[in-house]
Amino acid sequence: MSDHSGISFLYCLPTAEHAMQIMEWRNDPVTLSMFFHQEPKVWESFWPEFQKTYFANAPTLNPVFAIEGGERIGFLKFSPVKHPAGLSGITVDISINLCPRVRGSGTGKRVLRECLNYLRDRGVDSVYAEVLAHNVASAKAFIGAGFKSLGPSISLVPDTGESHQVECFMADMISDFWRREKVYVIAEAGSNWRMGTPKRDLAMARSLIDVAVEAGADAVKFQTYKPESVYVQNAGQSSYLSDAGFKEDIRGIFADLSMPYEMLPELADYCRRVGIDFMSTPFSPEDFAAIDPFVAVHKVASYEISHVHLLRMAAKSGKPLILSTGASNEEDIAWAVETFFAEGGKDICLLQCTAKYPAPMSSLNIRAISWLRERFGVASGLSDHSREPSLAPIMAVALGARVIEKHYTLDNRLPGPDHSFAITPAELSRLVRDIRMAEEALGDGTKNVQDVEKELASYARRGLQATREIAIGESLIEGQNYAVLRPGQQKLGLHPKFLSKVEGHKALRRFATGEGLRLEDVSD
C-alpha cells in the first residue's frame, strides 16, 4: 500500500533475510534502550521466536516493513488487545522499530501517521501503544502522529516479571460514540403510527413504542415531514406506491401521513418513561428544528443526502448523525460527509441502504458496510429494507456494523405504504436477539484456548502417552510402549512435536499405563 507521503507498507515474511534485518535494527544500542527487553537478540533464539510469534496474527495483522524510496526504513508489529476504555471493535497494540539511519529525522512520526490509515483500511478501530517513560523521542513521535496521551502507567512484562514505568498512547480512528455500547438497534416505526384520527394515531404510536421496548431495541424512530417541503406541487404518483395500491398523488400521501409537531413531545416523553431512545427523521429545516429538542441522535434519510441545510443543522447541533446512503454513489456520500465535518460535525455513522421497498436480498450489498467505513473513516451500519427479519443484520454485525435499522409494524395487513414489508413484533424480538448473539459470537479476534475449551483441551488433545507400563531404563519405542493418543482422564503428555526427543531414549522413571511422557523423565 502506498500513499501521497511516499511511505508504503509491505508484508514482512517469515524468512531468514527479513528476520536478520529486524534483529540488526533491534540490536542497535540506542534502539535497545527503548525496548522492555534490553538484552541483544542472538540468532539461535531469535530465529525460532520470529517464526513462532511474529506471525501469530497474520494475515490481517501481519507485521510490515515501512518503505520509502524503495528502501526499508522501519518495521511495525501489531497484536490484538482490549481497548483500555472498553470500547467495542478491533484494537491493536503497535510496536515500531526504525532503521537507525533515519532516527531523529521525523520519520517515526510520518510512518506512524500513515500506519493509522493502513490499519484503518484493514478494519482496525483503535491503536494502542506503550512507551518507556524515558523514551521521549518515541513519545513525541506518537503525539505528532495524532495519538493522544493516556498518561503514565506501570507495565508488567509477562516473560520476565519485570515492571516498567510507561507512557500510554491511543489513536481512536472511529468515533467512540458508536463504540461505547453494543450495536445500536433502531426500530423504524416510520409512518406506521397513522390510523386516521389523532387519538388513534397516538395510541398506535405508543403501541409501537411498547413493542420496540419489549423487543429490546435501543431506539424507536418516526418520520416528521410536511408535503410542501418535500416534493414539488406537481410531483405526480410514485410508481412503487401505485404498484402497492396507493394511486394518490405523492403529496397527498405525504399530507395524510404527516406527523403533527405537537405529537413529538408526547412521544418523546413516553419513550423516556418506558426507557427507549426517541428519534424522528426530519425532511426540512423546520422539521429539524421541531425535532432537535427531543432527540440525542439525528437521522437523515437516503433521499436527503443532498439536503445541505439538514446536514448543516445536524452538524451545528453537536449531536451524532446517522446518514442513510440508499441510491447514492461515492461522490454523493463524500460530499455529504465533507459538508457535515466542514460545518463542525463530529460523530457520523453511514448506513448502507438499498432504496427499494421491500429490497431483494440480492440488492443489499452488505459488503458496502466495510467499504463505507474504510473509505470515509467513520462508523457504518445497515438500514435493511428486506423482508427477511435478521439475516442481513447478522451479516452486517459480522462486518462491523455499529447501527442496524429495520422497519416494523404491528400487523402486515394494516393499511399504509410501509406495513407490508415491515417485520412483525415477534420478528423484531428475534432480530434484536440474533444481533446480540452475533455480537457475542464475534469474540475479540485473538486465538487462544478459551476457558470453556480447557476441560476438553486437556482430555482430548493428543500427546505422547504410555500404552502399557514402562520400566525405568526401558527404551521408548512408538507403537511398542507409547503412542500419540488422547489422554482422557490421564495427564496429557508431550506434544507430538517432541517425538524425536523421545524415540529411542530411555525412561528415567516408571510410567503407568496411559500416563503422559515428560522430557524431564526421558534420557538425553
TAWO-V575442 format. One record per backbone hydrogen bond with DSSP energy under -1.0 kcal/mol. CO is the residue of the C=O (numbers start at 1). NH is the residue of the N-H. Records with the same first field share a line. If there is no record, write none. Layout:
# TAWO-V575442
CO=NH  NH
This chain:
# TAWO-V575442
1=9
3=6
8=67
10=65
13=15
15=19
16=20
17=21
18=22
19=23
20=24
21=25
22=26
23=27
25=28
28=32
29=33
31=34
32=35
42=45  46
43=47
45=49
46=50
47=51
48=52
49=53
50=54
53=56
55=58
57=61
59=62
63=12
64=76
65=10
66=73  74
67=8
68=71
71=68
73=99
74=66
75=97
76=64
77=95
79=93
83=86
90=125  126
91=81
92=128
93=79
95=77
97=75
99=102
100=103
102=105
106=110
107=111
108=112
109=113
110=114
111=115
112=116
114=118
115=119
116=120
117=121
119=122  124
120=123
125=173
126=92
127=171
128=94
129=169
131=167
132=135
134=136
135=139
136=140
137=141
138=142
139=143
140=144
141=145
142=147
143=146
148=170
151=168
153=166
155=164
157=161
162=157
164=155
165=133
166=153
167=131
168=150
169=129
170=148
171=127
176=179
179=88
184=404
185=218  219
186=406
187=221
188=408
189=192
191=194
197=201
198=202
199=203
200=204
201=205
202=206
203=207
204=208
205=209
206=210
207=211
208=212
209=213
210=214
211=215
212=217
218=277
219=187
220=279
221=189  190
222=281
226=229
227=230  231
232=235
236=250
238=242
239=243
241=246
242=245
249=253
250=254
251=255
252=256
253=257
260=263
261=264
263=267
264=268
265=269
266=270
267=271
268=272
269=273
270=274
271=275  276
277=220
279=222
281=224
284=288
285=289
286=290
287=291
288=292
291=294
292=295
298=322
300=324
301=304
302=305
304=307
306=308
307=311
308=312
309=313
310=314
311=315
312=316
313=317
315=318
320=298
321=349
322=300
323=351
325=328
329=333
330=334
331=335
332=336
333=337
334=338
335=339
336=340
337=341
338=342
339=343
340=345
341=344
347=321
349=323
350=381
351=325
352=383
354=356
360=363
361=364
365=368
366=369
367=371
368=372
369=373
370=374
371=375
372=376
373=377
379=350
380=402
381=352
382=405
385=359
390=394
391=395
392=396
393=397
394=398
395=399
396=401
397=400
402=184
403=382
404=186
405=384
406=188
407=423
411=414
423=409
424=428
425=429
426=430
427=431
428=432
429=433
430=434
431=435
432=436
433=437
434=438
435=439
436=440
437=441
438=442
450=453
453=457
454=458
455=459
456=460
457=461
459=488
463=485
464=517
465=483
466=514
470=511
471=474
474=507
476=504
477=480  481
481=467
482=479
483=465  485
485=463
487=490
494=464
495=498
496=499
498=501
499=502  503
502=505
505=476
506=523
507=473
511=470
512=515
515=466
517=494
518=521
519=522
521=508
